[in-house]
Amino acid sequence: MQKNLAAAVANDRPTAQPRQTPLPVWAQPARQSVDPVLRAASITGERLLAALRLSAWAMIALAPLSNIAATGPDVTESTMGLAVLSAIALVMSAIGWLAIRRRWISDQLGFVTGIADVTLLTCAFAMFIAFGRADSVLSNQTAWALYPLIIVTACLRLNMVLVIVMGALAMVQYGVLVYWQSTLAVPVATIGEAVHWARLLIMLLTTAVTMAAVSAMYSLVRKPGYDPLTGLATRESFRDRLASEIERARRYNESLSLAIFDIDNLEAINRREGFAAGDAALQTFAKVVRRNKRAQDFAARWSESEIAILLPHTNEAGAQTMGTRLVQQIRLTEIKSVPSYGQVKARFGVSTLGSDGESNTGLFSVAQWRADLAKTEPALVATI
């Protein structure tokens, strides 16, 4: 399991890269919550949709409200119903917009707003059918097209699962409305059954095209240089950053240290518990690193089981303190997916520019040697 990191840096030929488990298109959102750049892009899309949703329902509400103001008590039931529904949708849209503005954001927000968008449209159509105005919705040649339009908005959320959910929900709800209309005794200007099937097919194709668009946007938006599993930087990004930090530290005569953390028995976890358990261990490890490192520190997934952290303005004593604090935090962290395996051991080693080496090769050699030495030093070993 041990890697010759010094040789890898010196020859610019990296050792075996971290395992990147290929994901099918529909499963890509499982990594979304890990990749910080992708999640930030998704939040930006959700913020844009919140503003568009609020504006759209505000304009929709103007029609029935102006009608009510003009006709007074003689307003029709359908107009009154649309006014009430628009008011409810407007309040919900305002709450969603405010939640995003105040950063009350969770990973489930996109699902809540996406499902709400489809369902509110269905409720509006159902209201027209209930008041005998079915010809204004399902028999209309344009009103039904709002369903594909709402499905397409899932692109901005960058969530493949949500696209599938919204597409399936739109088709199911449209089918229910069509069946309900067919059971009414009120005569309407009906359209042929083939047209309804064609509309369902268009919704299905819209869902497929939106999925392809999200897949392409996923690749474009995700910032190069970040590991999709841990959300940390990649080996290549770390190597570039280390070279620039070494140059800067020499120019301004500043301290610079390097810390390498390793999960000792990750290979055994993968073998006995499965790769999902190993991924969970790495993700938890990376989460602890992100939560405890300073803003100026730079962390990367260096190999299958190793995480490297660059520590600017830090001498050897400071790096040792930081490493000890980090493994103490790891010791307090529980990984629920590997309870049957027992303890997951992590260790670390540090090196400092100048006293331990003048190049990236020397720094990695010393840090790796001290990490190996930590196997026999209980004080440097943490258990997750």
Steps between C-alpha positions, in 0.01 A plus 500: 500500500787732555583731212836642410376857503839661472577314178156585367557872550855501374426312177159668454360151447229453762448166659171322466226762494218489752227263395228692316191282497318570174140603557205443271335820387200462729720451808721807458305712752619264775832685474337841487502566869873421510622725217486856643525666159213300356287568806572873473391496135182315597423762766553776244250329269251459782536870584423594138199268492368649825503848347337377176236304695412800714473725193292247304241444772481873565408556134254208503332642810447836327247357251240366747555785745442762232191308387369493856562872536311570177198270544462510878263238646409363156838331460490138382598206718793414275637853526465499876663157522791612283542808718516289816741248346721778364510664842603172664765436235624858531541463877682167457726653235579793726590264784728301269665816369552629855644164612761514226579865563553421869702190406252263667605239249504121526569228246125427489395854403520425129271199538247699703483791254511278190215277616308810612537659154348197326226449758391864509457497122294182527286658772433798275391269216289292738323815620400592145371145441303504825328828402408372154778674312688190383517644151732769639770252600522146363316576177709812458790465259743708707414472871630141530843615371566647845580146618804455268607855586503422872692177436768696314548733799655203685815569292577795725492277807767263359330197655437200277276321746281809529464512121373141502264568791357816344458335160325195644282714727394725210400202285311329781312815602417581138365146453283538811356827368422344164324207666306733728387713205383190315271403788321837516151534357566860402559516123831651399689547179692177535806401306593156383664241724798491266569866578521426873741213433707730280516756779613235747767392251616861467528524879703180504731629229530833683606313812763303303637813333510682835692209652755521218529876553555457874767238432682740268463790742625278782828450313531866405409655834701276727827679553798312361750399764254372763452140600126416460496252788654714776453852364869567563755605240666242276865395500577716197349812657689438822830458316451835323397674820797358691746628239356851517490500881862387523602783269298752699638378837858532374440848361351638820692276742181350646427163662337223300410149615346190349286236673404160361214302655437135421219253572694187583243233435294649219593211271376252758173693537447494124568129492287396797227766511481608137606812313196693624630469856847607390355800317307593815822486703679726252210744483481525877878545520485781241207666678700512824796649311289772338333587828826534696748647256563874474387709205856530365571126527471293183384137522504236228439130456850385422445128452248224564518537877706816554409865545768768480464845656718798418548732799626851411643720779540191719819362658557139603353547848187660356461223244538235769236675712263521206550132414442390857184709525373357173548136597329574832199628307510191279505282810170657608335449163276200442464325166172315519556303181792297640385393847576133443864563414590685816761772518626685195854620569646828375854632545697802382847639441622858450798674342613863485671693224863567588557267792363193319571586139518775241284339233170322463688171475670549834184616673301200382777257587523621860123529549447150360780357715350653814154374403647150468676543834165592658390139464705425810413824679157474668489876557500557125231245421132584505208263479193603308 
